[in-house]
Amino acid sequence: MKNTDSTKVDTVRLQNMSRAFIGSASLFAAIDLELFTCVAEGDNTVGKFAVRAGITEVNSDRLMTMCAASGLLHWHSDHFENEEDVQRFLVKGEKSYAAAWLTFTRPAWDNWGKLTEKLANPEPATVIGSYETMTVEAARRYHEATASVGFGSGRRFAKQVDLSSATKMMDLGGGSGAYSIVAAQHYPGLKAVVFDLPPVVEITKEFISKHRVEEQVSTQAGDFTRDDFPADCDLAIMASNLPQYNSQIIGQVIGKAFDALLPGGEMHLIGEMLDDDRAGPLDAAIWGLYETMSNSTGMTHTRADCVSYFRQAGFTDIQVHEFIPGILVRVCGKK
Ligand SMILES: C[S@@+](CC[C@H](N)C(=O)[O-])C[C@H]1O[C@@H](n2cnc3c(N)ncnc32)[C@H](O)[C@@H]1O
């Protein structure tokens, strides 16, 4: 990039990037020590938080200063306050508490320190990555995390897309069933089948029963790269698993969904898609790179790639919509 203004190029941006992991570490420590919950409950000074967390005042000062400099807290006259998103998503006990999702990538922490070696791994990548070995317990932890944001996305989907004429939906890789459960609650005439790997659907059943939608939402255990899809559906959705697979597999899955849908049916693919100029968003690039950790064949797909999978499958009236700006894009098409 050419520097057009009169100021000289400096190292500030690169320095900040080289130490960005310290920002993640501080966020995780603040979550562990329930800093934001303490602030919300009035333990909002260095001294009060030190007592509540059982740490020294100097460490309390260091952590609170870092959180304020990172834009998680701000100083108000004589005490700290949570920023709006922190107050909403990181105060324990709130319904919107999303720490499980915000610490979801933390277990890979040590491996990210070995990214160079991981990228140079000569072993052939496997199709399905870490999912092959998933247990029911691991699926429960995984979907406790995805559900903490998935139900919000499900509500957004049910508001953004008119499903009033749909009768039966297949939710491919539906996980907690968030999209299906919310859609069922919005549309009492709609039935949904959450299709996911065998250990995962055991957890989906728990979410279905917790939300009392057993009459409308069922499950089907399977691997969408190999197994048949639910029959008689006029709606197919697939959300938040796009970078876990390469073009060939995503193309095949969308082709299979097209074949399984009833004539007149529609499909919505909601995923972490890269802009067509490949300049971002960062989140799409992160999830593509994340697949290096499990040595899967997964990769980042652009919006244009996804449109071409729909076209090749036979869908018409293909459209691209922002879903959660910077995070998720929705591509849809009709059969
Ligand atoms: C990040 S979760 C998203 C869950 C849900 N769609 C949502 O947005 O809340 C990805 C899901 O895709 C499922 N998945 C990945 N590969 C799959 C496969 N080959 N067959 C079926 N499900 C799969 C995973 O088990 C997981 O539940």
The ligand as an ORCA input file, in Angstrom:
! r2SCAN-3c Opt
* xyz 0 1
  C     -20.522    -24.161     14.388
  S     -21.730    -25.395     14.445
  C     -23.143    -24.514     13.864
  C     -24.426    -25.059     14.430
  C     -25.695    -24.332     13.975
  N     -25.898    -24.436     12.548
  C     -25.670    -22.889     14.384
  O     -25.427    -22.016     13.539
  O     -25.876    -22.609     15.577
  C     -21.352    -26.462     13.067
  C     -22.151    -27.745     13.101
  O     -21.919    -28.446     11.877
  C     -21.916    -29.828     12.196
  N     -21.239    -30.586     11.169
  C     -19.975    -30.444     10.729
  N     -19.688    -31.380      9.810
  C     -20.803    -32.128      9.660
  C     -21.120    -33.242      8.838
  N     -20.219    -33.752      8.014
  N     -22.350    -33.762      8.918
  C     -23.267    -33.247      9.770
  N     -23.024    -32.180     10.569
  C     -21.804    -31.635     10.517
  C     -21.157    -29.869     13.499
  O     -21.318    -31.099     14.182
  C     -21.756    -28.685     14.225
  O     -22.882    -29.049     14.961
*
